[in-house]
Amino acid sequence: MEFFKIKRDIPFMRYGRLTTTISLVTFILAILALGFKGLNLGIDFTGGILMEVRYAQPADLEAIRKTLEEQRIAEAAVQNFGTSRDVLIRLPLREDTGARQSDQIFSALKAQDGTAELKRVEFVGPQVGKEMYESGGLALMLVAAGIMAYLAMRFAWRFAVAAMIANMHDIVIILGMFAFFEWEFTLSVLAGVLAILGYSVNESVVVFDRVRENFRKMRKAAVTDVIDNAITATMSRTIITHSMTQLMVLAMFFFGGDALHNFALALTIGIVFGIYSSVLVACPVVLALGVSRADLLLPEKEGLVDNRP
């Protein structure tokens, strides 16, 4: 499906050095943000208490926050969970974290609103949080290794390296923005980061497939012309796919409540930079690594030659 068709190839590779320089600067800034500020880890990783409270009417989040402040708990996260009557409370790790603290907090909430009903209480110890953090990092590395192996088998090692550089570019920028703006990094955000790994590589695979097809059809064309044609030919598909995906993500961002806010935010950053990196990072890197027809095609056969210059 194409909403529009571009008649002349856009010379993307002419600006390859500029786009990769911009990406490198952005990547370095993200690394600096992670190094100097670090991630604002949620209780999923640091440990603490998770409480779910239900009310008979829409909950007054500001009143709940004020009640928690009166209990000398200033760093608690309060958000709607599912409906406006359900509230999720995340409490940081303290010396008295446990059943006694949760009972004390619920008693205060019950005194504020007699309809409050405690649905569940979960305690995440610091050791469990550390294991989640390490497991999340391991999951990222395993996914990255699997993607590289897949691309190396389907295309060639140059494409695998280029796609992984582009993917790491997206992931590091997401993490860097969360560090710089001190947004809370939770398990849901980690899930979004892992989703972006697969989502971003899909766009790279689409472009790489067209590059391989063009090498077969445009045997007399220069490598830069082959790549420019591949990107231009897939632009309509790219715009349609990313626009529809972003539309769904924006629905979660604006209407999904606080529980999905940071998850949707991570996806939004990943989608925006994923479009950029798949076209203006992965392809210039492939070109710089010296890709040629020999990497993808068998020797030329009669009937497959294109007279295109």
C-alpha positions as CSV (number, residue, x, y, z in Angstrom):
1,M,0.0,0.0,0.0
2,E,1.3,3.5,-0.9
3,F,-0.4,6.8,0.0
4,F,2.1,8.5,-2.4
5,K,4.8,7.6,-4.7
6,I,8.1,9.5,-5.0
7,K,9.2,9.6,-8.6
8,R,12.8,10.6,-8.0
9,D,15.2,9.0,-5.5
10,I,16.1,11.2,-2.6
11,P,19.9,11.3,-2.1
12,F,20.0,10.3,1.6
13,M,23.5,8.9,1.4
14,R,24.8,12.3,0.3
15,Y,24.1,13.5,3.8
16,G,25.4,10.3,5.5
17,R,28.3,11.9,7.3
18,L,26.1,14.7,8.6
19,T,23.4,12.4,10.0
20,T,25.9,10.0,11.6
21,T,27.7,13.0,13.2
22,I,24.4,14.2,14.7
23,S,23.7,10.7,15.9
24,L,27.1,10.4,17.5
25,V,26.7,13.7,19.3
26,T,23.3,12.7,20.6
27,F,24.6,9.3,21.6
28,I,27.5,10.9,23.6
29,L,25.1,13.3,25.4
30,A,22.9,10.4,26.4
31,I,26.0,8.5,27.7
32,L,27.0,11.6,29.7
33,A,23.5,11.9,31.2
34,L,23.6,8.2,32.2
35,G,27.1,8.6,33.7
36,F,26.5,11.8,35.7
37,K,22.9,11.6,36.7
38,G,22.0,7.9,36.3
39,L,18.5,6.3,36.1
40,N,15.8,7.2,38.5
41,L,15.0,3.6,39.4
42,G,11.5,2.7,40.7
43,I,10.8,0.4,43.5
44,D,10.8,-2.5,41.0
45,F,14.5,-2.2,41.1
46,T,15.3,-0.5,44.4
47,G,12.8,-2.2,46.7
48,G,9.8,-0.9,48.6
49,I,6.0,-1.4,49.0
50,L,3.3,-1.5,46.4
51,M,-0.3,-0.9,47.6
52,E,-3.5,-1.0,45.6
53,V,-6.4,0.8,47.2
54,R,-10.0,1.0,45.8
55,Y,-12.6,3.7,46.6
56,A,-16.3,3.8,46.1
57,Q,-16.0,7.0,44.0
58,P,-13.2,8.6,41.9
59,A,-10.1,8.9,44.1
60,D,-8.7,12.4,45.0
61,L,-5.0,11.8,44.3
62,E,-4.0,15.2,45.8
63,A,-5.7,14.4,49.0
64,I,-4.0,11.0,49.2
65,R,-0.6,12.6,48.5
66,K,-1.3,15.1,51.3
67,T,-2.2,12.2,53.7
68,L,1.1,10.4,52.9
69,E,3.1,13.6,53.4
70,E,1.4,13.9,56.9
71,Q,2.8,10.4,57.5
72,R,6.3,11.7,56.5
73,I,6.4,9.9,53.2
74,A,7.2,12.5,50.7
75,E,8.6,10.4,47.9
76,A,5.6,8.1,47.4
77,A,4.2,7.7,43.9
78,V,0.4,7.9,43.7
79,Q,-1.4,7.1,40.4
80,N,-4.7,5.7,39.1
81,F,-4.6,2.1,38.2
82,G,-7.1,0.8,35.7
83,T,-10.0,3.0,36.7
84,S,-10.4,6.4,38.5
85,R,-11.5,4.5,41.6
86,D,-8.4,2.4,41.9
87,V,-5.2,3.9,43.2
88,L,-1.7,2.4,43.1
89,I,0.7,3.7,45.7
90,R,4.5,3.0,45.5
91,L,6.5,3.6,48.7
92,P,10.3,3.9,48.8
93,L,12.4,1.5,50.9
94,R,12.7,2.6,54.5
95,E,13.9,1.0,57.7
96,D,10.3,0.2,58.9
97,T,9.2,-1.0,55.4
98,G,6.9,-3.9,55.9
99,A,3.4,-4.9,57.1
100,R,3.5,-2.3,59.9
101,Q,4.1,0.6,57.6
102,S,1.5,-0.5,55.1
103,D,-1.1,-0.9,57.9
104,Q,-0.2,2.5,59.2
105,I,-0.7,4.1,55.8
106,F,-3.9,2.3,55.1
107,S,-5.3,3.4,58.5
108,A,-4.6,7.0,57.6
109,L,-6.2,6.6,54.2
110,K,-9.3,4.9,55.8
111,A,-9.6,7.8,58.2
112,Q,-9.5,10.2,55.3
113,D,-12.1,8.3,53.3
114,G,-14.1,5.5,54.9
115,T,-14.8,3.8,51.5
116,A,-11.1,3.0,51.1
117,E,-10.6,-0.8,50.5
118,L,-7.1,-2.4,50.5
119,K,-6.9,-4.7,47.5
120,R,-3.3,-5.9,47.7
121,V,0.1,-5.2,49.3
122,E,3.4,-6.3,47.7
123,F,6.8,-5.9,49.3
124,V,9.9,-5.8,47.1
125,G,13.1,-6.3,49.0
126,P,16.3,-4.7,47.9
127,Q,17.8,-8.1,46.9
128,V,14.8,-8.8,44.7
129,G,15.1,-5.4,43.1
130,K,18.8,-5.9,42.4
131,E,18.0,-9.3,40.7
132,M,15.4,-7.6,38.5
133,Y,17.9,-4.9,37.5
134,E,20.5,-7.5,36.6
135,S,17.9,-9.7,34.8
136,G,16.8,-6.7,32.8
137,G,20.3,-5.9,31.7
138,L,20.8,-9.6,30.7
139,A,17.6,-9.6,28.7
140,L,18.8,-6.5,26.8
141,M,22.1,-8.2,25.9
142,L,20.4,-11.5,24.9
143,V,17.9,-9.7,22.7
144,A,20.7,-7.7,21.0
145,A,22.8,-10.9,20.5
146,G,19.8,-12.7,19.0
147,I,19.1,-9.8,16.6
148,M,22.7,-9.7,15.4
149,A,22.8,-13.4,14.8
150,Y,19.5,-13.3,12.8
151,L,20.7,-10.4,10.6
152,A,24.1,-12.0,10.0
153,M,22.4,-15.2,8.8
154,R,19.7,-13.5,6.7
155,F,21.9,-10.8,5.1
156,A,25.6,-10.4,6.0
157,W,27.7,-9.4,9.0
158,R,27.9,-5.8,7.8
159,F,24.1,-5.5,8.0
160,A,24.1,-7.1,11.4
161,V,26.7,-4.6,12.8
162,A,24.9,-1.6,11.2
163,A,21.5,-2.6,12.5
164,M,22.8,-3.2,16.0
165,I,24.6,0.1,16.1
166,A,21.3,1.8,15.1
167,N,19.4,-0.2,17.7
168,M,21.9,0.6,20.5
169,H,21.7,4.3,19.4
170,D,17.9,4.2,20.0
171,I,18.2,2.3,23.3
172,V,20.9,4.6,24.8
173,I,19.0,7.7,23.8
174,I,15.9,6.4,25.5
175,L,17.8,5.7,28.7
176,G,19.7,9.0,28.4
177,M,16.5,11.0,28.2
178,F,15.1,9.1,31.2
179,A,18.3,9.9,33.1
180,F,18.5,13.6,32.1
181,F,14.8,14.4,32.9
182,E,14.8,12.1,35.9
183,W,11.8,10.2,34.8
184,E,11.1,7.1,36.9
185,F,12.5,3.9,35.3
186,T,10.3,0.9,36.1
187,L,9.8,-2.6,34.8
188,S,7.1,-1.3,32.4
189,V,9.7,1.1,30.9
190,L,12.2,-1.7,30.5
191,A,9.4,-3.6,28.7
192,G,9.1,-0.6,26.4
193,V,12.8,-0.6,25.7
194,L,12.8,-4.3,24.8
195,A,9.9,-3.7,22.5
196,I,11.8,-0.9,20.7
197,L,14.7,-3.3,20.1
198,G,12.4,-5.5,18.0
199,Y,10.4,-2.7,16.5
200,S,13.5,-0.7,15.3
201,V,15.2,-3.7,13.8
202,N,12.0,-4.5,11.8
203,E,12.4,-1.2,10.0
204,S,16.0,-1.9,9.3
205,V,15.1,-5.3,7.9
206,V,12.5,-3.8,5.5
207,V,15.1,-1.4,4.1
208,F,17.8,-4.1,3.9
209,D,15.4,-6.4,2.0
210,R,14.9,-3.7,-0.6
211,V,18.6,-3.1,-0.8
212,R,19.2,-6.8,-1.6
213,E,16.4,-6.7,-4.1
214,N,17.9,-3.6,-5.7
215,F,21.3,-5.2,-6.0
216,R,19.6,-7.9,-8.1
217,K,17.7,-5.5,-10.3
218,M,20.1,-2.5,-10.5
219,R,23.4,-4.3,-11.3
220,K,25.0,-1.3,-13.0
221,A,24.0,1.2,-10.4
222,A,26.4,2.5,-7.7
223,V,25.9,1.3,-4.1
224,T,24.8,4.7,-3.0
225,D,22.1,4.8,-5.7
226,V,20.9,1.3,-4.7
227,I,20.6,2.4,-1.0
228,D,18.9,5.7,-1.9
229,N,16.4,3.9,-4.1
230,A,15.7,1.4,-1.3
231,I,15.0,4.0,1.3
232,T,12.9,6.1,-1.1
233,A,10.8,3.1,-2.2
234,T,10.0,2.2,1.4
235,M,9.2,5.7,2.7
236,S,5.4,5.4,2.1
237,R,5.3,2.1,4.0
238,T,7.4,3.7,6.8
239,I,5.2,6.7,7.2
240,I,2.0,4.5,7.3
241,T,3.5,2.0,9.8
242,H,5.0,4.5,12.2
243,S,2.0,6.8,12.1
244,M,-0.5,4.1,13.0
245,T,1.8,2.7,15.7
246,Q,2.4,6.2,17.2
247,L,-1.3,6.8,17.2
248,M,-1.9,3.8,19.4
249,V,1.0,4.8,21.7
250,L,-0.4,8.3,22.0
251,A,-3.7,6.9,23.1
252,M,-1.9,5.0,25.9
253,F,0.1,8.2,26.7
254,F,-2.9,10.5,27.1
255,F,-5.6,8.1,28.3
256,G,-3.8,5.2,29.8
257,G,-3.2,6.9,33.2
258,D,0.0,7.1,35.1
259,A,0.5,3.4,35.0
260,L,1.2,3.5,31.3
261,H,2.5,7.0,31.0
262,N,6.3,6.3,31.1
263,F,5.8,3.1,29.1
264,A,4.2,5.1,26.3
265,L,6.8,7.8,26.7
266,A,9.6,5.3,26.1
267,L,7.9,3.9,23.1
268,T,7.4,7.4,21.7
269,I,11.0,8.2,22.0
270,G,12.0,4.9,20.5
271,I,9.6,5.2,17.5
272,V,10.8,8.7,16.7
273,F,14.5,7.8,16.9
274,G,13.9,4.4,15.4
275,I,12.7,6.0,12.1
276,Y,15.8,8.2,12.1
277,S,18.3,5.5,12.9
278,S,17.0,2.8,10.6
279,V,17.4,5.2,7.6
280,L,20.0,7.7,8.5
281,V,22.3,5.6,10.8
282,A,22.0,2.0,9.7
283,C,22.4,2.7,6.0
284,P,25.4,5.0,6.2
285,V,27.1,2.5,8.5
286,V,26.5,-0.3,6.0
287,L,27.9,1.9,3.3
288,A,31.0,2.8,5.5
289,L,31.6,-0.9,6.2
290,G,32.0,-1.4,2.4
291,V,28.8,-3.4,1.5
292,S,28.8,-4.7,-2.1
293,R,26.8,-7.0,-4.3
294,A,29.2,-9.9,-3.5
295,D,27.8,-9.8,0.1
296,L,24.3,-10.6,-0.9
297,L,24.1,-12.0,-4.4
298,L,25.2,-14.9,-6.5
299,P,27.0,-14.2,-9.7
300,E,25.0,-12.3,-12.3
301,K,22.6,-14.3,-14.4
302,E,21.1,-13.6,-17.8
303,G,17.8,-11.9,-17.7
304,L,18.3,-10.2,-14.3
305,V,20.3,-7.2,-15.6
306,D,18.8,-3.7,-15.4
307,N,19.9,-1.2,-17.9
308,R,19.6,1.5,-15.3
309,P,22.8,3.6,-15.0
